[in-house]
């Protein structure tokens, strides 16, 4: 990795990134765009006209759609060519997740198959396992599922009670236990099952074929949303699994689960982007068609505010998602150049950016919830009708804040991973944090005005990073080992870190569009500024809440002064910026950024 090309995961907190070092979605090449269009066309012709039938779980419909997607290569985009896939890079697979994301329950089935169902074998399987399973998974001949969650083991996955015992002949492990919320469970041919062998402390993973026997299922779950995705409880009763179907090493299952979930998180973020784009398109079109007081409701400021804010939040998390996707690709290329095995390099590159993956999962899922909720509101009474498109979007969006680790768990992970990397010496957080604390005692250096594009905004972002370092450093110093139990404070810190990352990402995208002469540059800047000024307020509020929780006396007052200093900005008219964004949306009659 060249020095300006890619930074280490989490390093954005303490280091500035030049716009030249980030990838923006406008840079996808023609081949990637063609793959995306293939996915969008598939949704139009095969999925969106069957949504009621899919939600009713019409017998055989979802597997047949998966078969058709497999025929088009949609299931094998990131699978190496030697196993029948296209061998595309990580960011292209993100683009596919984005494109399919507007497919409601179908998107869930496809992502579960291509992600958590297939990748454990691709990345952790031995040559024989990959040769046997991956080609059939790439074409959709076999469908995959992932069996981790149990009734008493959700976020605490390693506490699962499913057991595996070697039979007397030493040829098979007999698996016993119960798994729940298993996506694709009703039609899967292959299950990635996590169980503990004997008295092991950690899980071991197994590749289980449905035809092995000893597998029974409850009926389909009745769910709030994603009604068309198969979700079953699965019971293993002395299910015989050949010893050669152990995946990776004994007790390596928890590591497999964690690393695959990192990929699942950022891919989920990409899928919400596609879903939100579809919701915004419906909302804009309805606002242009719905007449009230002799005017389309798109003429009214309150509606224009909603449309612009929906687009801004989508554009911002989209910027962060593809930035992180390219960072993962760059890290992979560097690891391969250093001689690392391809499968290990894939895992290591994603693991390196696990902090960003968690941030993207949280901010993207909350973006979609906001967009879907406002979509219902724009439709008014019709938004509450099951005959209009918003009702399904609203219900289906809610699961994303629970999938792939709840947003609360992911927020805690963001801070936990940062602090652990600091303690290992992988990231120097305490040095910059101490420097920021020392800065509070010094006279502010206002410096010379820099009239370069985005110079002022970059300075604000740099100060927002200082705010995060100030509060995190003070919390570590004050609370020491007890900080891990102060989840409210940790989530305040995570909010600051997350808003910093998304804000910096959208500003870098806007700056790059400006330098490339894009006709989107002015609108991108408006959205970046709107997001920036919203983030300032949110970071200020989160910072105060954290400081009030552990600070006291003169020390608290000094830190509050510092927080105010680091969250200052010159006034900016966000209303006019939203009006400009809304006008383009309304004129184009779709999300056009």
C-alpha positions as CSV (number, residue, x, y, z in Angstrom):
1,X,0.0,0.0,0.0
2,X,1.4,3.4,-0.9
3,X,1.5,5.8,1.9
4,X,-1.3,8.0,0.6
5,X,-3.3,5.1,-0.8
6,X,-4.6,3.3,2.2
7,X,-4.5,3.8,5.9
8,X,-4.9,1.2,8.6
9,X,-8.3,0.4,9.9
10,X,-9.4,2.9,12.5
11,X,-6.6,5.2,11.7
12,X,-9.0,7.8,10.3
13,X,-9.5,9.0,13.9
14,X,-5.9,10.3,14.1
15,X,-4.9,10.9,10.5
16,X,-6.2,13.0,7.6
17,X,-6.9,11.3,4.4
18,X,-6.4,13.1,1.1
19,X,-9.3,13.0,-1.4
20,X,-7.0,11.3,-3.9
21,X,-6.8,8.3,-1.6
22,X,-10.5,7.5,-1.6
23,X,-12.6,5.6,-4.1
24,X,-16.0,7.1,-4.9
25,X,-18.9,5.2,-6.6
26,X,-18.7,7.5,-9.6
27,X,-15.3,5.7,-10.4
28,X,-16.7,2.3,-11.1
29,X,-15.6,1.1,-14.5
30,X,-18.0,0.0,-17.3
31,X,-17.8,-3.7,-16.5
32,X,-18.8,-3.0,-12.9
33,X,-21.7,-0.9,-14.1
34,X,-22.8,-3.6,-16.4
35,X,-22.9,-6.1,-13.6
36,X,-24.9,-3.6,-11.5
37,X,-27.4,-3.1,-14.3
38,X,-27.8,-6.9,-14.7
39,X,-28.8,-7.1,-11.1
40,X,-31.2,-4.1,-11.4
41,X,-32.8,-5.6,-14.5
42,X,-33.2,-8.9,-12.7
43,X,-35.1,-7.2,-9.9
44,X,-37.4,-5.5,-12.4
45,X,-38.2,-8.6,-14.5
46,X,-38.1,-11.4,-11.9
47,X,-38.6,-10.0,-8.4
48,X,-40.5,-6.7,-8.0
49,X,-43.5,-8.0,-10.0
50,X,-43.7,-11.0,-7.6
51,X,-43.4,-9.4,-4.2
52,X,-46.8,-10.5,-2.9
53,X,-46.1,-14.1,-4.0
54,X,-42.6,-14.0,-2.4
55,X,-44.0,-12.6,0.9
56,X,-46.6,-15.4,0.8
57,X,-43.7,-17.9,0.5
58,X,-45.2,-19.5,-2.5
59,X,-43.8,-23.0,-2.7
60,X,-40.6,-23.2,-4.7
61,X,-40.6,-19.5,-5.8
62,X,-37.6,-18.3,-3.8
63,X,-35.4,-21.2,-4.8
64,X,-36.3,-20.8,-8.4
65,X,-35.4,-17.1,-8.2
66,X,-32.0,-18.1,-6.7
67,X,-31.6,-20.5,-9.6
68,X,-32.2,-17.8,-12.2
69,X,-29.8,-15.4,-10.3
70,X,-27.2,-18.2,-10.4
71,X,-27.6,-18.6,-14.1
72,X,-26.8,-14.9,-14.6
73,X,-23.7,-15.2,-12.4
74,X,-25.2,-13.0,-9.6
75,X,-24.2,-15.6,-6.9
76,X,-20.6,-15.9,-8.1
77,X,-19.4,-12.4,-8.5
78,X,-16.7,-12.6,-5.8
79,X,-16.0,-16.4,-6.3
80,X,-12.7,-17.2,-7.9
81,X,-12.8,-18.2,-11.5
82,X,-11.4,-21.6,-10.7
83,X,-14.6,-22.4,-8.8
84,X,-17.0,-21.1,-11.5
85,X,-17.2,-17.4,-10.4
86,X,-16.2,-14.1,-11.8
87,X,-13.4,-13.4,-9.3
88,X,-14.3,-9.7,-8.9
89,X,-12.9,-7.5,-6.2
90,X,-14.5,-6.7,-2.9
91,X,-15.9,-3.3,-3.9
92,X,-17.6,-4.9,-7.0
93,X,-19.3,-7.4,-4.6
94,X,-20.4,-4.3,-2.6
95,X,-22.0,-2.9,-5.7
96,X,-23.9,-6.1,-6.3
97,X,-25.2,-6.0,-2.7
98,X,-26.2,-2.4,-3.3
99,X,-28.0,-3.2,-6.6
100,X,-29.9,-6.2,-5.1
101,X,-30.7,-4.3,-1.9
102,X,-33.9,-3.0,-3.4
103,X,-35.2,-6.6,-3.7
104,X,-36.7,-6.9,-0.2
105,X,-36.9,-10.5,1.0
106,X,-35.1,-11.7,-2.1
107,X,-32.1,-9.5,-1.2
108,X,-32.0,-11.2,2.2
109,X,-32.0,-14.7,0.7
110,X,-29.3,-13.9,-1.8
111,X,-27.0,-12.1,0.6
112,X,-27.3,-14.9,3.2
113,X,-26.4,-17.4,0.5
114,X,-23.5,-15.5,-1.1
115,X,-22.2,-14.2,2.3
116,X,-22.5,-16.1,5.5
117,X,-23.5,-19.2,3.7
118,X,-20.7,-19.5,1.1
119,X,-17.8,-17.4,2.4
120,X,-16.9,-19.6,5.4
121,X,-16.1,-22.5,3.0
122,X,-14.4,-20.2,0.5
123,X,-12.1,-18.6,3.1
124,X,-11.7,-21.4,5.7
125,X,-12.3,-24.6,3.7
126,X,-9.5,-26.9,2.6
127,X,-8.9,-27.6,-1.1
128,X,-11.2,-30.6,-1.1
129,X,-14.0,-28.8,0.6
130,X,-13.8,-25.8,-1.7
131,X,-13.7,-28.0,-4.8
132,X,-16.7,-30.0,-3.6
133,X,-19.0,-27.1,-2.5
134,X,-18.0,-23.8,-4.0
135,X,-18.8,-24.5,-7.7
136,X,-22.4,-25.6,-6.8
137,X,-22.9,-22.7,-4.4
138,X,-21.6,-20.3,-7.1
139,X,-24.2,-21.5,-9.6
140,X,-27.1,-21.8,-7.1
141,X,-27.4,-25.6,-7.6
142,X,-26.9,-25.8,-3.9
143,X,-28.3,-23.1,-1.6
144,X,-26.5,-22.2,1.7
145,X,-27.5,-21.2,5.2
146,X,-25.7,-20.3,8.4
147,X,-26.6,-21.8,11.8
148,X,-25.1,-19.8,14.6
149,X,-27.9,-18.3,16.8
150,X,-29.5,-20.3,19.5
151,X,-32.4,-19.5,21.9
152,X,-29.9,-18.6,24.7
153,X,-27.0,-17.5,22.4
154,X,-27.7,-14.4,20.4
155,X,-25.1,-11.6,20.7
156,X,-23.1,-13.9,23.0
157,X,-22.7,-16.4,20.2
158,X,-19.9,-18.4,21.9
159,X,-22.2,-19.4,24.7
160,X,-24.1,-21.8,22.3
161,X,-24.9,-25.2,23.6
162,X,-25.1,-27.2,20.4
163,X,-22.8,-30.1,20.8
164,X,-20.6,-32.4,18.6
165,X,-19.3,-35.7,19.7
166,X,-17.1,-38.1,17.8
167,X,-18.7,-41.5,17.2
168,X,-17.1,-44.7,18.4
169,X,-15.7,-45.4,14.9
170,X,-14.1,-42.0,14.7
171,X,-15.7,-41.4,11.3
172,X,-18.5,-38.8,12.1
173,X,-19.3,-36.1,14.6
174,X,-22.8,-36.4,16.0
175,X,-24.4,-33.0,16.3
176,X,-27.2,-32.2,18.7
177,X,-28.8,-28.9,19.4
178,X,-31.2,-26.2,18.3
179,X,-30.6,-23.2,16.0
180,X,-33.0,-20.4,15.5
181,X,-33.6,-17.4,13.1
182,X,-31.9,-19.4,10.3
183,X,-32.3,-17.5,7.0
184,X,-32.8,-19.8,4.0
185,X,-33.3,-22.7,6.4
186,X,-36.4,-24.0,4.7
187,X,-34.7,-24.6,1.3
188,X,-31.0,-24.7,2.0
189,X,-28.9,-27.7,0.9
190,X,-25.8,-26.8,2.9
191,X,-25.7,-25.5,6.5
192,X,-22.6,-23.9,8.2
193,X,-23.2,-25.2,11.7
194,X,-21.4,-24.1,14.9
195,X,-21.1,-26.5,17.8
196,X,-18.8,-27.3,20.7
197,X,-16.9,-30.5,20.7
198,X,-17.1,-32.2,24.1
199,X,-16.1,-29.7,26.8
200,X,-14.4,-27.2,24.5
201,X,-14.7,-23.5,25.4
202,X,-15.0,-22.3,21.9
203,X,-17.1,-23.3,18.9
204,X,-16.1,-25.4,16.0
205,X,-17.6,-25.0,12.5
206,X,-18.9,-27.8,10.4
207,X,-20.2,-28.1,6.8
208,X,-23.5,-30.0,7.1
209,X,-25.5,-31.3,4.1
210,X,-29.2,-31.5,4.5
211,X,-29.2,-35.1,3.3
212,X,-26.9,-36.2,6.2
213,X,-30.0,-36.9,8.2
214,X,-31.0,-36.1,11.8
215,X,-32.3,-32.6,10.8
216,X,-35.8,-31.4,11.5
217,X,-37.3,-28.0,11.3
218,X,-40.2,-26.0,12.8
219,X,-42.6,-24.2,10.4
220,X,-41.6,-20.9,9.0
221,X,-41.4,-18.0,11.5
222,X,-44.1,-15.3,11.4
223,X,-42.1,-12.1,11.2
224,X,-42.7,-8.3,11.3
225,X,-40.9,-7.9,7.9
226,X,-38.9,-9.7,5.3
227,X,-41.8,-12.1,5.2
228,X,-40.7,-13.8,2.0
229,X,-37.3,-14.9,3.4
230,X,-37.3,-18.5,4.8
231,X,-36.6,-18.3,8.5
232,X,-36.7,-21.5,10.5
233,X,-35.7,-23.1,13.8
234,X,-33.6,-26.1,13.0
235,X,-33.0,-29.1,15.2
236,X,-30.0,-31.5,15.0
237,X,-30.6,-34.9,16.4
238,X,-27.5,-37.1,16.2
239,X,-26.9,-35.5,12.8
240,X,-23.9,-37.5,11.5
241,X,-21.2,-35.2,9.9
242,X,-18.1,-36.8,8.4
243,X,-14.9,-35.8,10.2
244,X,-13.6,-34.3,6.9
245,X,-16.5,-31.8,7.1
246,X,-15.0,-30.0,10.0
247,X,-14.4,-26.4,8.7
248,X,-10.9,-25.1,9.6
249,X,-9.5,-26.2,13.0
250,X,-11.2,-27.4,16.2
251,X,-12.4,-24.4,18.3
252,X,-11.8,-22.0,15.4
253,X,-15.5,-21.6,14.9
254,X,-15.9,-18.4,16.9
255,X,-13.1,-16.7,14.9
256,X,-14.8,-17.8,11.7
257,X,-18.1,-16.4,12.9
258,X,-16.6,-13.0,13.9
259,X,-14.6,-12.6,10.7
260,X,-17.5,-13.6,8.4
261,X,-19.8,-11.2,10.4
262,X,-17.3,-8.3,9.6
263,X,-18.0,-9.0,5.9
264,X,-21.8,-9.4,6.6
265,X,-21.9,-6.0,8.3
266,X,-20.4,-3.9,5.5
267,X,-22.4,-5.9,2.8
268,X,-25.6,-5.2,4.8
269,X,-24.7,-1.6,4.7
270,X,-24.4,-1.8,0.9
271,X,-27.8,-3.5,0.7
272,X,-29.5,-0.8,2.7
273,X,-28.2,1.8,0.2
274,X,-30.0,0.0,-2.7
275,X,-33.1,-0.2,-0.6
276,X,-33.0,3.4,0.4
277,X,-32.5,4.5,-3.2
278,X,-35.7,2.7,-4.2
279,X,-37.7,4.2,-1.3
280,X,-36.5,7.7,-2.3
281,X,-37.5,7.2,-5.9
282,X,-41.0,6.2,-4.9
283,X,-41.2,9.1,-2.5
284,X,-40.1,11.7,-5.1
285,X,-42.4,10.3,-7.7
286,X,-45.4,10.3,-5.3
287,X,-44.6,13.8,-4.1
288,X,-44.6,15.0,-7.7
289,X,-48.0,13.3,-8.5
290,X,-49.9,14.0,-5.2
291,X,-51.9,17.2,-5.5
292,X,-53.0,19.2,-2.5
293,X,-54.2,22.8,-2.3
294,X,-53.9,22.8,-6.2
295,X,-50.2,22.0,-6.0
296,X,-48.0,18.9,-6.1
297,X,-46.9,18.3,-2.5
298,X,-43.3,18.5,-3.8
299,X,-43.7,22.2,-3.9
300,X,-44.1,22.5,-0.1
301,X,-41.1,23.2,2.1
302,X,-41.8,20.5,4.7
303,X,-41.8,17.8,2.0
304,X,-38.8,19.2,0.2
305,X,-36.9,19.1,3.6
306,X,-37.7,15.4,3.9
307,X,-36.6,14.5,0.4
308,X,-33.4,16.4,0.7
309,X,-32.5,15.0,4.1
310,X,-33.3,11.5,2.8
311,X,-31.0,12.0,-0.1
312,X,-28.3,13.6,2.0
313,X,-28.1,10.7,4.5
314,X,-28.1,8.1,1.7
315,X,-25.3,10.0,-0.2
316,X,-23.2,10.3,2.9
317,X,-23.2,6.6,4.0
318,X,-22.8,5.6,0.4
319,X,-19.6,7.6,0.3
320,X,-18.3,5.9,3.5
321,X,-19.3,2.4,2.3
322,X,-17.4,2.5,-1.0
323,X,-14.5,4.3,0.6
324,X,-14.1,1.4,3.1
325,X,-14.7,-1.2,0.3
326,X,-11.7,0.2,-1.6
327,X,-9.6,0.3,1.6
328,X,-10.3,-3.4,1.9
329,X,-9.3,-4.1,-1.7
330,X,-6.1,-2.1,-1.3
331,X,-5.2,-4.0,1.9
332,X,-5.8,-7.2,0.1
333,X,-3.6,-6.3,-2.8
334,X,-0.8,-5.3,-0.4
335,X,-1.1,-8.6,1.5
336,X,-1.0,-10.6,-1.7
337,X,2.0,-8.7,-2.8
338,X,3.6,-9.6,0.5
339,X,3.1,-13.3,-0.3
340,X,0.0,-14.1,1.8
341,X,-2.4,-16.8,0.7
342,X,-5.4,-15.4,-1.1
343,X,-8.1,-16.7,1.3
344,X,-6.1,-15.5,4.3
345,X,-5.5,-12.1,2.6
346,X,-9.3,-11.8,2.0
347,X,-10.0,-12.3,5.7
348,X,-7.2,-10.2,7.0
349,X,-8.0,-7.2,4.8
350,X,-11.6,-7.2,6.0
351,X,-10.5,-7.8,9.6
352,X,-8.2,-4.8,9.3
353,X,-11.2,-2.6,8.6
354,X,-13.6,-4.2,11.1
355,X,-14.1,-0.9,12.8
356,X,-15.3,0.7,9.6
357,X,-17.5,-2.3,8.8
358,X,-19.2,-1.9,12.2
359,X,-19.7,1.9,11.7
360,X,-21.2,1.3,8.2
361,X,-23.5,-1.4,9.4
362,X,-24.9,1.0,12.1
363,X,-25.1,4.2,10.1
364,X,-26.5,2.6,7.0
365,X,-29.2,0.6,8.8
366,X,-30.3,3.7,10.7
367,X,-30.2,5.7,7.5
368,X,-32.6,3.3,5.9
369,X,-34.9,3.3,8.9
370,X,-35.1,7.1,8.7
371,X,-35.6,7.1,4.9
372,X,-38.4,4.4,5.1
373,X,-40.1,6.2,7.9
374,X,-40.1,9.5,6.1
375,X,-41.2,7.7,2.9
376,X,-44.3,6.6,4.8
377,X,-44.9,10.2,6.0
378,X,-44.6,11.6,2.5
379,X,-47.2,9.2,1.3
380,X,-49.5,10.2,4.2
381,X,-52.4,7.9,4.6
382,X,-51.5,5.9,1.6
383,X,-48.1,5.2,3.2
384,X,-50.0,3.1,5.8
385,X,-51.7,1.0,3.1
386,X,-50.4,-2.4,2.2
387,X,-51.3,-1.5,-1.4
388,X,-48.6,1.2,-1.6
389,X,-44.9,0.4,-1.7
390,X,-43.9,2.1,1.6
391,X,-45.5,-0.3,3.9
392,X,-43.3,-3.2,2.9
393,X,-40.2,-1.0,2.9
394,X,-41.0,0.3,6.4
395,X,-41.5,-3.2,7.9
396,X,-38.5,-4.8,6.0
397,X,-36.1,-2.0,7.1
398,X,-36.4,-2.7,10.8
399,X,-34.5,-6.0,10.9
400,X,-31.3,-4.4,9.7
401,X,-30.6,-2.8,13.1
402,X,-30.6,-6.4,14.5
403,X,-29.0,-8.4,11.7
404,X,-25.2,-9.0,11.9
405,X,-25.0,-8.0,15.5
406,X,-27.4,-5.4,17.0
407,X,-26.5,-1.8,16.5
408,X,-25.8,-1.5,20.3
409,X,-23.3,-4.3,20.1
410,X,-21.7,-2.8,17.0
411,X,-21.3,0.6,18.7
412,X,-19.6,-1.1,21.6
413,X,-17.4,-3.0,19.2
414,X,-16.2,0.2,17.5
415,X,-14.7,1.6,20.7
416,X,-13.5,-1.8,22.0
417,X,-11.6,-2.5,18.8
418,X,-10.1,1.0,18.8
419,X,-8.9,0.7,22.4
420,X,-7.6,-2.8,21.9
421,X,-5.6,-1.7,18.9
422,X,-4.2,1.2,20.9
423,X,-3.1,-1.2,23.7
424,X,-1.4,-3.5,21.2
425,X,0.5,-0.6,19.8
426,X,-1.2,-0.9,16.4
427,X,-2.7,2.6,16.7
428,X,-1.3,5.5,18.6
429,X,-4.4,7.0,20.2
430,X,-3.0,8.1,23.5
431,X,-0.4,10.3,22.0
432,X,-2.8,12.4,20.0
433,X,-5.3,12.3,22.9
434,X,-2.7,13.7,25.3
435,X,-1.8,16.3,22.7
436,X,-5.4,17.4,22.5
437,X,-5.6,17.7,26.3
438,X,-2.5,19.8,26.3
439,X,-4.0,22.0,23.6
440,X,-6.7,23.0,26.0
441,X,-4.2,24.8,28.2
442,X,-2.6,26.7,25.2
443,X,-3.8,29.8,23.4
444,X,-5.8,28.7,20.4
445,X,-3.9,28.9,17.1
446,X,-6.2,30.4,14.6
447,X,-3.6,30.3,11.9
448,X,-3.9,31.8,8.5
449,X,-7.1,31.5,6.4
450,X,-6.8,28.8,3.7
451,X,-9.0,29.5,0.7
452,X,-8.4,26.1,-0.9
453,X,-11.6,24.1,-1.6
454,X,-12.9,22.4,1.6
455,X,-10.1,23.8,3.7
456,X,-12.4,25.2,6.3
457,X,-14.5,22.0,6.4
458,X,-11.4,19.8,6.8
459,X,-10.4,21.9,9.7
460,X,-13.8,21.4,11.3
461,X,-13.5,17.6,10.8
462,X,-10.0,17.7,12.3
463,X,-11.5,19.5,15.3
464,X,-14.3,16.9,15.6
465,X,-11.6,14.2,15.7
466,X,-10.0,16.2,18.6
467,X,-13.4,16.2,20.4
468,X,-13.5,12.5,20.1
469,X,-10.0,12.0,21.3
470,X,-10.5,14.5,24.2
471,X,-13.5,12.6,25.5
472,X,-12.2,9.1,24.9
473,X,-8.8,9.9,26.4
474,X,-10.5,11.5,29.5
475,X,-12.8,8.5,29.9
476,X,-10.0,6.0,29.7
477,X,-7.9,8.1,32.2
478,X,-10.8,8.6,34.6
479,X,-12.6,5.3,34.5
480,X,-9.7,2.9,33.7
481,X,-10.8,-0.7,33.7
482,X,-14.4,0.1,34.7
483,X,-14.9,1.9,31.3
484,X,-15.9,-1.4,29.7
485,X,-18.9,-1.5,32.0
486,X,-20.0,2.1,31.2
487,X,-21.9,1.2,28.0
488,X,-23.7,4.5,27.8
489,X,-20.4,6.4,27.7
490,X,-19.0,3.9,25.2
491,X,-21.9,4.5,22.9
492,X,-21.5,8.3,23.2
493,X,-17.9,7.8,22.1
494,X,-18.9,5.5,19.3
495,X,-21.4,8.0,18.0
496,X,-18.7,10.7,17.8
497,X,-16.3,8.3,16.0
498,X,-19.1,7.2,13.6
499,X,-20.2,10.7,12.7
500,X,-16.6,11.7,12.1
501,X,-16.1,8.8,9.7
502,X,-19.2,9.4,7.7
503,X,-18.7,13.2,7.6
504,X,-15.1,12.9,6.4
505,X,-16.1,10.4,3.8
506,X,-18.8,12.6,2.2
507,X,-16.5,15.6,2.3
508,X,-13.8,13.6,0.5
509,X,-16.3,12.5,-2.1
510,X,-17.5,16.0,-2.7
511,X,-13.9,17.3,-3.0
512,X,-13.0,14.6,-5.5
513,X,-16.1,15.3,-7.6
514,X,-15.1,19.0,-7.6
515,X,-11.6,18.2,-8.8
516,X,-12.8,15.9,-11.5
517,X,-15.2,18.5,-12.8
518,X,-18.4,16.5,-12.2
519,X,-21.7,18.1,-12.7
520,X,-22.7,16.6,-9.3
521,X,-20.0,18.6,-7.5
522,X,-22.2,21.5,-6.3
523,X,-24.9,19.1,-5.1
524,X,-22.3,16.9,-3.4
525,X,-20.9,19.9,-1.6
526,X,-24.4,20.9,-0.4
527,X,-25.0,17.4,0.9
528,X,-21.6,17.2,2.6
529,X,-22.2,20.6,4.3
530,X,-25.7,19.5,5.5
531,X,-24.3,16.3,6.9
532,X,-21.3,18.1,8.5
533,X,-23.5,20.7,10.3
534,X,-25.8,18.0,11.5
535,X,-22.9,15.9,12.7
536,X,-21.5,18.9,14.6
537,X,-24.7,19.1,16.7
538,X,-24.8,15.4,17.3
539,X,-21.2,15.1,18.3
540,X,-21.6,18.1,20.7
541,X,-24.6,16.4,22.3
542,X,-22.9,13.0,22.6
543,X,-19.8,14.7,24.0
544,X,-21.7,16.6,26.6
545,X,-23.6,13.5,27.7
546,X,-20.4,11.6,28.1
547,X,-18.6,14.3,30.0
548,X,-21.5,14.9,32.3
549,X,-21.4,11.1,33.1
550,X,-17.9,11.1,34.5
551,X,-16.5,14.6,34.7
552,X,-16.6,16.9,37.7
553,X,-15.5,20.3,39.0
554,X,-12.9,22.4,37.2
555,X,-11.8,19.4,35.1
556,X,-15.3,19.0,33.7
557,X,-15.6,22.7,33.0
558,X,-12.3,22.7,31.1
559,X,-13.3,19.7,29.0
560,X,-16.6,21.4,28.2
561,X,-14.7,24.5,27.0
562,X,-12.6,22.2,24.9
563,X,-15.7,20.5,23.4
564,X,-17.2,23.8,22.5
565,X,-13.9,24.9,20.9
566,X,-13.8,21.7,18.8
567,X,-17.4,21.8,17.7
568,X,-17.4,25.4,16.5
569,X,-18.2,26.4,12.9
570,X,-19.2,29.4,10.9
571,X,-22.9,29.7,10.1
572,X,-24.1,27.9,7.0
573,X,-27.6,28.1,5.5
574,X,-28.7,24.4,5.4
575,X,-32.2,25.4,4.3
576,X,-31.1,26.8,1.0
577,X,-28.8,23.8,0.5
578,X,-31.7,21.4,1.1
579,X,-33.8,23.4,-1.4
580,X,-31.2,23.0,-4.1
581,X,-31.0,19.3,-3.5
582,X,-34.7,18.9,-3.4
583,X,-35.1,20.8,-6.6
584,X,-32.8,18.4,-8.5
585,X,-34.6,15.4,-7.0
586,X,-37.9,16.8,-8.0
587,X,-36.8,17.8,-11.5
588,X,-35.2,14.4,-12.2
589,X,-38.1,12.6,-10.5
590,X,-35.6,10.2,-8.9
591,X,-32.5,10.0,-6.7
592,X,-30.0,11.3,-9.2
593,X,-26.8,11.7,-7.2
